[in-house]
Amino acid sequence: MKIIEYQYRNIDEKGWDYSKIRLGNINLLVGDTATGKSRFLNTIFNLCRFVVSKEFRHGQWEFNFEQSGINYTWHLKTGVNNAGNRIIKKDILYRHDGTNLISIVNRNDKEFIFDGNKIPKLSLEETSISLLKEEDLIKPLYEGFSLIKRRLFHADALSKVSELQSVPIGLITDLEKQRNLNKLFLTELNLSPTLYILHKCFNDIYNSIIYQYKQFFPFIKDTRITDFSKINPDIALPGLTPIFSIKEEGLNKWINIDQMSSGMQKILLILTDIFIIPEGGVYLIDEYENSLGISAIDFFPKFILNLEKEVQFFITSHHPYIINEIPLKDWYIFHRDGMNVKIMYGTEVSERYGKSKQKAFIQLINDPFFARKIQ
């Protein structure tokens, strides 16, 4: 999936309202503190969870996207009825055919039309893409929404993804036969079992992750993945429970993943995600630079700019180096006025910024559009 245009409005009287924007492959969201950048990522991911996990969300979306070489436009509006029940009020899906729009779904709280045929009313708490995911016209769209991933990088989230977890034996058997990386991505295992499966079934990908990881942290001398029971025989755990460890230059002791710094955990997680996310995936990263040293921060922009893979990135950042290294054409500058968020394209400032010898970050923070006004 690739998100082409996007607009979100909250249905509440005092809700957030984002201007409609056209998006690219790399989308760097910049702006003053509390201008709605993280919330913007939330609205995209919430729509994904609404489709894939049936987690009802309030709001109004206009979502133009490409999936399997076809463009679609989806209008979705939710709310509550007179009885106070959560419902979908509007659910309209079009396929683009040149300049024509071909109706696939036209649905409201009274009727449901799919592919030109009226069908029985289904749950008003589920999207049409979720309800019709087995239909040939809809199945690729559901699969596209399944490829939207957002990572939370606060301490609790990093600790959780670094926890011990047994490897599903059936999954290893399936992957050894099918070599279906998409299945591993969708399983959403913790880091150690994911890396173990990559080492066993996709060794070339595993080696690429470790190579890049050592570029971030050149003091790493060696890495390993060991069954936890072999290094802690006194602790009985069910099944195969791998644990990823590193050894640093000058030290003989292995450092297990749960003992590594949050920055090292974070880089390993991001690298693993990017290497296993399927072509056409969408990856949402909020303030990548938090808890990272300067060497890791420096490496990241070059890594994604040179990535030979069709992945769409959404990145929020306040760090001068990242902002300076990402091309101006990939910037989206947020300005908040009350609950209204205006978004200016980087191309609108590239001409005047490009003529200056000052770093783009310095010009950005002095730009009148950057400073927020909150009512």
N, C-alpha and C positions, 0 to 999 in steps of 0.2 A: 504494500500500500504506500501511496505517496499523497500526503495532504496538500492540495493545491490552493484552496481558499478556505478561510475559516472565520466564523463569527459566532460569538456567544453572548446571550443576554440572560440575566437572571429574571425570573418572572415576578419577583417581589418588587414592590413599589420602590424600595431603597436598594435594590439589588445591583450587582455589577453589570456593566454594559461595555463590551469590547467592540471597537470598530472592526469592520471587515478587512481582512488582509490577505494578500496573496503570498504564498510561501515557497521556499526553495529547498534544496537538498540539505544545506547547513543553515540553521536559523539561530543566530545569537541574539538573545533577548537582553537588552541593556536598558537601564533607567535608574532613577534614584530609588532609595529604599522605600518600600511600601507602595510601589506604583502598580502592583498587580501581576508581576512576572510569574511568580510561583503559582499564584492562583490560576493564571492562564494555562500553565501546564496541567494543573488539577482538572480544569474543565475538559481538556482533551482526554486525559486518562479516565476521568469519570464516565465520559461517553463510552470509552472502550469497555469499562467494567459493566456499564449498563447493558451493552450488547452481549458480552461474553459470559458474564457471571450473573446477569439479571438483577444487578443492584440498582434499584430505581433511583433516578436522579431528577431533581427539579431544574428546569431551565428551558432555554430555547436555542437550538443550534442550527446554523446553516453550514453544511459540510460538503465541500466539493473535493473529490478525491479520485485518484487513479488506481485501478486494480486490474492486474492482468492485461494491461494495455488499453483498457476501456475507462473513460471518464464517467463519473456519476455525480449527481447532486442529491443531497439528502436534507430535507427540512424536518426537524423534530421539535415538538413542543409538548411539554408535560405540565401538569398542574393538579388541581383537586376539583372534584365535582361538588354539587350542592350538598351531598351527604358527607363531604369531607374526605372522600376516598381519593387516593392517588390514581391518576389516570393519564394516559397519553391522549392529548387533545388533537395533535396533528402529526402525521407520519407519512411523508410524501417522498418517494424515491424515483429519480429519473436516471435513465442511461442516455449519454450523449451520442448522437449519430450525426457527425458533422455539425451543422448549425441547428439540428433538430433535437428536441428532447422527447425521448420515448418513455412513457409512463410505465413503471414497474409496480409500484405500490401507491395507492391513494386511499388514505385511511384517516378517519376521525373517530370520535366517540360514538358515532351512529352507524357507520358502515365500514367495510373493509373490502377494497378492490385490489386484486392481485393479478397482474398480467391481463388486464381487461375483463376479468371475471369476478363477480361478487362472491365472496366466501363467507362462511359463518363467522360471526364475531368471536374473536379469541381474546385472551387475557389483555386487558387494557393497562397492565403493569409491565408488559414486555414489549420490546421493540419488534418491528416487523422482521428485521434481520435476524433476531434471535429466534422468533417463532417459526420462520421459514428457512432456517439454516440448511435443511436437507434438500431444498429445491435447487435445481440446476442454476436458475437465474440468481439465486441468493448465496449459495454455498461459497463461491469465491470471495464475496464481500465479508461474510462471517470469518473466513480464514484470514482475511486482511486485518480485521480488527483484533484477531488473536495475536498479531505480530507487533502490537503496540506495547512497549515495555517502559515502565518508569521505575527507577531505583530511588529509594530513600537512603540517605547517607548519614543519618544521625547515629549516635553511638549504639542505641538499642538495636537498630536495624542491621548494622554491621556485625554486631555480636550474634544476632540470630542467624544470619546467613553463614557465619563461620562456625556454628555449632556442629557437633557430631551428628551424623545421620546415616542410617544403614542404606546400602545400595539395593534397590529392588532387583533381585536376580532375574526375574522375567524380562525386565527392561534391557539388561545387558544381553540376554539371549536374542531378543528382538533386534537390537541394534547391530549385533555381530552379523546377523543374517541380512538385514535390510540396509544398514548404514544410513539411516534416516536421521539426519541432524535436527530436522524440524521437531521430531518427537522428543528429543532431549531438551530442546529449547522450551517446549510447551510443558514439560514435566516440572520445571521450576524447582529443581533440587538445590540444596545448599552447595557451597563452593567445593568442599572436599569430594563429595560423591560425583559432582559434575566433572571435576578434573580427573578423577579416577576413571570414569567412563570414557572421557576423551583420550586418556592415555591408553586405554585398552582397545577402544574401537575406532578412534580417529587420531592416531598418533601424530600425524603431520600437523593437525590443528593444535594439539597439545604442545608440540615442540615450538610452534610459532608463538603461542601465548608465553611460554617460558622465555623464549628469546627476547620478546618485547618487554617482558617484565624485568629482565636483567638490564635492559637499556634504561629503564626508569631507575633501577636500583643496582648500579654496577658493583656494589660491595657484596652482592649475593654470589657465593662460591658454588653452591650446589642446591638442588631441590630433590624432594622425594615424596612419594605417596605410599604410606604404609598402613596395613590393617592395624587399627588401634589396639587390638588384643595382643599383637606381637611386641608392642612397646610398653603396654600396661597389662600384663597377664593376670594381675590380681583383680582387674575390673571386668566383669562379664557383661558383654553387650550382645544383643541378638544379631545374627547374620554378619555379613561383611560390613565393617564400619571403617572406611578409610579416613586418613587424616593427612593433610598437606603440610609439609614442613620445609624450612629453608635452613641453610648453614651459611653464615657470614664469614668474610675474610678475617683471619686471625682468631676465629673461635671454632672450637671443636664440637660444641653443643648444638644439637638440632633445635630449632625454634618452631614450635607448632603454630598453626594458623591462628588459634585463639590467643596466642601470646604475642602476635605481631602487632605493630602499631596500627591505629585506625587508618592512617594514610596508606600503609602497605596493603591492608585488607581491601581498601577501597579501589586501589589501582588494579589489584588482581581481579576483583569483581567486575570492574568496567571492561577490562581486557577480555575476560571470559565471555561476558555478555556480547561484546562486539564481534568476537570470533564465531560465536554460535548462533547469533541472530540471523535468521534466513534473509536471503535477498528480498528486498521490499519491506524490510522491517522499519519500525519507527522507534527511536530511542530518545527518551526524555531525561535530561540531566540537569538537576537544580544545584547551582553553585558548586561546580566541579572542584574548585580550588580549596574548599574547606578542608582543613586538617592535612594539607599536602605541603611538602617542602618545595623549594623553588625549582629543583631539577625536574621533579615530576610535573609541575605546572608547565614548565617550558616545553616539555616533550609533547604534550597532548594536542595542541593545535596542529602541529605538523603531522601527527599521526592520523587524525581524522581527515585532514585536507588531502592526504596522499592515499587514503584508504581505497583500495580497488574493489569496492563492494557497494551495491545499491542499498544504502541505509540512509534514512532521513534523520537528521539530528536536530533536537531542540535543546539549547543550552542557555542557562542563565548564568551571568557572571558579573562580578564587580572588580575583577582583577585586571590591572593595567596591561599585563603581558598578554593575557588571552584576548582582551579587547583589541589590542594593537595588532596581534598576529592574525586574527580572523579578518578577511577582506571586508571593506565597508559595504559592499553589495550584499553581504550576508547579515547585516545588522538590522534589528527591529527595535526602534527606540520608543520606550513606553513613557507616556505622560498621563498622569492621573489628575482629574478635576472632579472632586467628590467621588462618586461611584462610576463615573464615566472615564474610560481609558482610551486615549487616542494613541495610535501606533504609527510612527513615521518610518518610512523605508530608509535604509542606509544609502540607497542611490540618491536620495534627495539631499544628502549632505556630502556625498563623495566628491562633488566638483569643488566645493569651497574648502573642504578638509584636505583634499589632494594637493592643493596649491600651497599649503603651508608646510613648513619644516618642523612644526611642532608635532609631537606624538598625537595620534588620533584620540587617545584616551583623554589627554588634557583638553583638547578641543571639545570633546563630548561633554565633560563635566562643566564646561563654561558655556555650553549652548543653552539659550533660553528655553528650548523645548525640554531639556533634561530636567530642570528644576520642577518639582511637582507642586501642585496647588491642591490642597485637600480642604474641602468645605465641611 
